[in-house]
Amino acid sequence: MERRRSFGERRFPPKPVEMGQEYEVDVQETSRRGEGIARIKGLVTFIPNTKPGDHVKIKITRISRRFAEAEVIKKEATEEKEK
């Protein structure tokens, strides 16, 4: 027999990130709007003013059902990485 969901029970699993939490991530690709995209435990995270290959420290500013948005706290210079 199928279990019915009780009123107020979550339909979606809890997010792997929390508002205000900080992470170090590698930007993997670029979105249609030109923002960098990184994944934190599978959750797509949009980061403005970044590009693929950037290693940045970010702070989560918004969380929705399918993605999160973050701001850059610290950006490692790409030139230093190549040396």
OpenMM code with the backbone's topology and positions (N, CA, C; nanometers):
from openmm import Vec3, app, unit

residues = "MET GLU ARG ARG ARG SER PHE GLY GLU ARG ARG PHE PRO PRO LYS PRO VAL GLU MET GLY GLN GLU TYR GLU VAL ASP VAL GLN GLU THR SER ARG ARG GLY GLU GLY ILE ALA ARG ILE LYS GLY LEU VAL THR PHE ILE PRO ASN THR LYS PRO GLY ASP HIS VAL LYS ILE LYS ILE THR ARG ILE SER ARG ARG PHE ALA GLU ALA GLU VAL ILE LYS LYS GLU ALA THR GLU GLU LYS GLU LYS".split()
positions = [
    Vec3(0.0841, -0.1182, 0.0000),
    Vec3(0.0000, 0.0000, 0.0000),
    Vec3(0.0887, 0.1246, 0.0000),
    Vec3(0.0531, 0.2232, -0.0791),
    Vec3(0.1312, 0.3461, -0.0916),
    Vec3(0.1067, 0.4382, 0.0278),
    Vec3(0.2147, 0.4929, 0.0796),
    Vec3(0.2062, 0.5835, 0.1944),
    Vec3(0.1629, 0.7221, 0.1469),
    Vec3(0.0666, 0.7804, 0.2134),
    Vec3(0.0207, 0.9152, 0.1777),
    Vec3(0.0996, 1.0184, 0.2550),
    Vec3(0.1205, 1.1294, 0.1899),
    Vec3(0.1940, 1.2395, 0.2515),
    Vec3(0.1006, 1.3163, 0.3451),
    Vec3(0.1477, 1.3437, 0.4649),
    Vec3(0.0656, 1.4199, 0.5582),
    Vec3(0.0767, 1.5693, 0.5266),
    Vec3(-0.0178, 1.6455, 0.5737),
    Vec3(-0.0200, 1.7885, 0.5484),
    Vec3(0.1067, 1.8530, 0.6024),
    Vec3(0.1730, 1.9339, 0.5196),
    Vec3(0.2924, 2.0052, 0.5629),
    Vec3(0.4213, 1.9270, 0.5444),
    Vec3(0.4114, 1.8021, 0.5010),
    Vec3(0.5322, 1.7227, 0.4807),
    Vec3(0.6046, 1.7717, 0.3559),
    Vec3(0.7360, 1.7731, 0.3616),
    Vec3(0.8154, 1.8225, 0.2488),
    Vec3(0.8056, 1.7296, 0.1285),
    Vec3(0.7923, 1.7891, 0.0109),
    Vec3(0.7924, 1.7120, -0.1129),
    Vec3(0.9329, 1.7006, -0.1692),
    Vec3(1.0180, 1.7939, -0.1337),
    Vec3(1.1533, 1.7981, -0.1864),
    Vec3(1.2518, 1.7725, -0.0732),
    Vec3(1.3625, 1.7057, -0.1042),
    Vec3(1.4624, 1.6828, 0.0008),
    Vec3(1.5232, 1.8147, 0.0463),
    Vec3(1.5796, 1.8201, 0.1656),
    Vec3(1.6409, 1.9447, 0.2128),
    Vec3(1.7588, 1.9839, 0.1241),
    Vec3(1.7820, 2.1122, 0.1108),
    Vec3(1.8905, 2.1628, 0.0258),
    Vec3(2.0259, 2.1370, 0.0918),
    Vec3(2.1297, 2.1137, 0.0097),
    Vec3(2.2630, 2.0892, 0.0650),
    Vec3(2.3337, 2.2171, 0.1099),
    Vec3(2.2692, 2.3332, 0.0906),
    Vec3(2.3293, 2.4608, 0.1300),
    Vec3(2.2309, 2.5394, 0.2161),
    Vec3(2.2831, 2.6381, 0.2885),
    Vec3(2.1989, 2.7255, 0.3705),
    Vec3(2.2331, 2.8704, 0.3403),
    Vec3(2.1369, 2.9593, 0.3599),
    Vec3(2.1595, 3.1020, 0.3392),
    Vec3(2.2762, 3.1496, 0.4244),
    Vec3(2.3658, 3.2284, 0.3625),
    Vec3(2.4774, 3.2857, 0.4356),
    Vec3(2.5968, 3.1939, 0.4517),
    Vec3(2.5812, 3.0669, 0.4160),
    Vec3(2.6910, 2.9716, 0.4288),
    Vec3(2.7985, 3.0012, 0.3237),
    Vec3(2.9255, 2.9752, 0.3567),
    Vec3(3.0369, 3.0022, 0.2654),
    Vec3(3.0988, 2.8722, 0.2157),
    Vec3(3.1400, 2.8734, 0.0880),
    Vec3(3.2003, 2.7560, 0.0243),
    Vec3(3.3141, 2.7999, -0.0657),
    Vec3(3.4097, 2.7104, -0.0888),
    Vec3(3.5114, 2.7303, -0.1915),
    Vec3(3.4743, 2.6372, -0.3053),
    Vec3(3.4592, 2.6935, -0.4259),
    Vec3(3.4148, 2.6148, -0.5408),
    Vec3(3.4968, 2.6473, -0.6649),
    Vec3(3.4911, 2.5568, -0.7617),
    Vec3(3.5489, 2.5798, -0.8936),
    Vec3(3.4335, 2.6042, -0.9897),
    Vec3(3.4403, 2.7131, -1.0647),
    Vec3(3.3366, 2.7441, -1.1627),
    Vec3(3.3565, 2.6505, -1.2813),
    Vec3(3.2491, 2.5810, -1.3219),
    Vec3(3.2590, 2.4774, -1.4239),
    Vec3(3.2113, 2.5214, -1.5611),
    Vec3(3.1109, 2.6077, -1.5659),
    Vec3(3.0565, 2.6503, -1.6950),
    Vec3(2.9918, 2.7876, -1.6828),
    Vec3(2.9389, 2.8372, -1.7953),
    Vec3(2.8756, 2.9689, -1.7986),
    Vec3(2.7276, 2.9532, -1.8315),
    Vec3(2.6433, 3.0298, -1.7630),
    Vec3(2.4991, 3.0259, -1.7883),
    Vec3(2.4652, 3.1108, -1.9105),
    Vec3(2.3411, 3.1036, -1.9528),
    Vec3(2.2941, 3.1856, -2.0664),
    Vec3(2.3048, 3.3343, -2.0360),
    Vec3(2.2927, 3.3696, -1.9080),
    Vec3(2.3012, 3.5106, -1.8676),
    Vec3(2.4448, 3.5558, -1.8442),
    Vec3(2.5411, 3.4639, -1.8616),
    Vec3(2.6814, 3.4997, -1.8469),
    Vec3(2.7384, 3.4796, -1.7076),
    Vec3(2.6598, 3.4236, -1.6179),
    Vec3(2.7081, 3.3970, -1.4824),
    Vec3(2.7842, 3.2652, -1.4801),
    Vec3(2.8778, 3.2540, -1.3867),
    Vec3(2.9473, 3.1273, -1.3690),
    Vec3(2.8560, 3.0283, -1.2989),
    Vec3(2.8765, 2.8991, -1.3278),
    Vec3(2.7975, 2.7944, -1.2644),
    Vec3(2.8910, 2.6981, -1.1923),
    Vec3(2.8614, 2.6723, -1.0665),
    Vec3(2.9317, 2.5705, -0.9886),
    Vec3(2.8244, 2.4798, -0.9290),
    Vec3(2.8635, 2.3611, -0.8910),
    Vec3(2.7693, 2.2690, -0.8275),
    Vec3(2.8184, 2.2366, -0.6870),
    Vec3(2.7271, 2.2491, -0.5921),
    Vec3(2.7577, 2.2158, -0.4531),
    Vec3(2.6704, 2.0968, -0.4164),
    Vec3(2.7328, 1.9813, -0.4015),
    Vec3(2.6613, 1.8562, -0.3736),
    Vec3(2.5463, 1.8374, -0.4720),
    Vec3(2.5709, 1.8692, -0.5997),
    Vec3(2.4721, 1.8504, -0.7046),
    Vec3(2.3798, 1.9688, -0.7287),
    Vec3(2.3743, 2.0647, -0.6380),
    Vec3(2.2857, 2.1806, -0.6538),
    Vec3(2.3535, 2.2864, -0.7401),
    Vec3(2.2898, 2.3242, -0.8492),
    Vec3(2.3436, 2.4271, -0.9382),
    Vec3(2.3465, 2.5600, -0.8637),
    Vec3(2.4612, 2.6270, -0.8704),
    Vec3(2.4789, 2.7548, -0.8019),
    Vec3(2.5297, 2.8582, -0.9013),
    Vec3(2.4556, 2.9669, -0.9187),
    Vec3(2.4925, 3.0740, -1.0113),
    Vec3(2.5762, 3.1780, -0.9377),
    Vec3(2.6896, 3.2156, -1.0009),
    Vec3(2.7816, 3.3104, -0.9386),
    Vec3(2.8165, 3.4193, -1.0397),
    Vec3(2.7660, 3.5425, -1.0228),
    Vec3(2.7954, 3.6504, -1.1172),
    Vec3(2.9435, 3.6878, -1.1179),
    Vec3(2.9888, 3.7427, -1.2305),
    Vec3(3.1262, 3.7928, -1.2479),
    Vec3(3.2331, 3.6849, -1.2329),
    Vec3(3.2006, 3.5633, -1.2742),
    Vec3(3.2992, 3.4553, -1.2748),
    Vec3(3.2955, 3.3853, -1.4097),
    Vec3(3.3995, 3.3060, -1.4358),
    Vec3(3.4051, 3.2309, -1.5614),
    Vec3(3.4605, 3.0918, -1.5329),
    Vec3(3.4416, 2.9970, -1.6252),
    Vec3(3.4931, 2.8616, -1.6037),
    Vec3(3.6429, 2.8634, -1.5731),
    Vec3(3.6819, 2.7833, -1.4753),
    Vec3(3.8214, 2.7768, -1.4344),
    Vec3(3.8525, 2.8600, -1.3115),
    Vec3(3.7657, 2.9549, -1.2770),
    Vec3(3.7877, 3.0371, -1.1572),
    Vec3(3.7680, 2.9526, -1.0314),
    Vec3(3.8554, 2.9728, -0.9335),
    Vec3(3.8398, 2.9107, -0.8012),
    Vec3(3.8039, 3.0249, -0.7070),
    Vec3(3.6833, 3.0198, -0.6509),
    Vec3(3.6339, 3.1316, -0.5707),
    Vec3(3.5752, 3.0852, -0.4377),
    Vec3(3.5772, 3.1772, -0.3425),
    Vec3(3.5069, 3.1562, -0.2160),
    Vec3(3.3775, 3.2341, -0.2292),
    Vec3(3.2646, 3.1686, -0.2021),
    Vec3(3.1341, 3.2311, -0.2224),
    Vec3(3.0507, 3.2274, -0.0951),
    Vec3(2.9471, 3.3128, -0.0954),
    Vec3(2.8490, 3.3160, 0.0132),
    Vec3(2.7114, 3.3020, -0.0510),
    Vec3(2.6305, 3.2088, -0.0037),
    Vec3(2.4976, 3.1836, -0.0590),
    Vec3(2.4052, 3.3010, -0.0256),
    Vec3(2.3421, 3.3584, -0.1307),
    Vec3(2.2542, 3.4739, -0.1113),
    Vec3(2.1069, 3.4422, -0.1369),
    Vec3(2.0795, 3.3336, -0.2111),
    Vec3(1.9406, 3.2983, -0.2423),
    Vec3(1.9334, 3.1487, -0.2704),
    Vec3(1.8271, 3.0857, -0.2231),
    Vec3(1.8066, 2.9430, -0.2481),
    Vec3(1.6650, 2.9234, -0.3006),
    Vec3(1.6537, 2.8521, -0.4127),
    Vec3(1.5217, 2.8168, -0.4643),
    Vec3(1.5151, 2.6645, -0.4739),
    Vec3(1.4061, 2.6130, -0.5277),
    Vec3(1.3889, 2.4681, -0.5348),
    Vec3(1.4967, 2.3989, -0.6173),
    Vec3(1.5354, 2.4604, -0.7296),
    Vec3(1.6265, 2.3935, -0.8226),
    Vec3(1.7676, 2.4496, -0.8281),
    Vec3(1.7903, 2.5652, -0.7689),
    Vec3(1.9231, 2.6256, -0.7768),
    Vec3(1.9466, 2.7210, -0.6606),
    Vec3(2.0713, 2.7687, -0.6520),
    Vec3(2.1074, 2.8695, -0.5520),
    Vec3(2.1822, 2.9813, -0.6233),
    Vec3(2.1891, 3.0969, -0.5603),
    Vec3(2.2679, 3.2084, -0.6118),
    Vec3(2.3653, 3.2490, -0.5022),
    Vec3(2.4833, 3.2962, -0.5449),
    Vec3(2.5859, 3.3319, -0.4474),
    Vec3(2.6623, 3.4540, -0.4941),
    Vec3(2.7334, 3.5169, -0.3996),
    Vec3(2.8209, 3.6283, -0.4331),
    Vec3(2.9639, 3.5878, -0.4017),
    Vec3(3.0580, 3.6459, -0.4761),
    Vec3(3.1990, 3.6145, -0.4558),
    Vec3(3.2512, 3.6900, -0.3345),
    Vec3(3.3180, 3.6175, -0.2459),
    Vec3(3.3828, 3.6787, -0.1302),
    Vec3(3.5306, 3.6978, -0.1611),
    Vec3(3.5901, 3.5943, -0.2221),
    Vec3(3.7323, 3.5981, -0.2541),
    Vec3(3.7552, 3.5224, -0.3842),
    Vec3(3.8308, 3.5856, -0.4737),
    Vec3(3.8578, 3.5239, -0.6036),
    Vec3(4.0074, 3.5009, -0.6183),
    Vec3(4.0445, 3.3770, -0.6487),
    Vec3(4.1852, 3.3447, -0.6713),
    Vec3(4.2188, 3.3856, -0.8139),
    Vec3(4.3255, 3.4626, -0.8300),
    Vec3(4.3644, 3.5104, -0.9632),
    Vec3(4.4013, 3.3929, -1.0526),
    Vec3(4.3497, 3.3935, -1.1756),
    Vec3(4.3753, 3.2852, -1.2704),
    Vec3(4.5215, 3.2811, -1.3114),
    Vec3(4.5867, 3.3981, -1.3219),
    Vec3(4.7272, 3.4037, -1.3624),
    Vec3(4.8157, 3.3327, -1.2609),
    Vec3(4.7858, 3.3492, -1.1317),
    Vec3(4.8646, 3.2849, -1.0268),
    Vec3(4.8513, 3.1333, -1.0341),
    Vec3(4.7347, 3.0868, -1.0728),
    Vec3(4.7095, 2.9442, -1.0834),
    Vec3(4.7948, 2.8803, -1.1922),
    Vec3(4.8166, 2.9537, -1.3028),
    Vec3(4.8896, 2.9005, -1.4170),
    Vec3(5.0395, 2.8928, -1.3923),
    Vec3(5.0947, 2.9744, -1.3020),
    Vec3(5.2398, 2.9774, -1.2765),
    Vec3(5.2877, 2.8561, -1.2015),
] * unit.nanometer
topology = app.Topology()
chain = topology.addChain("A")
for resn in residues:
    res = topology.addResidue(resn, chain)
    for name in ("N", "CA", "C"):
        topology.addAtom(name, app.Element.getBySymbol(name[0]), res)
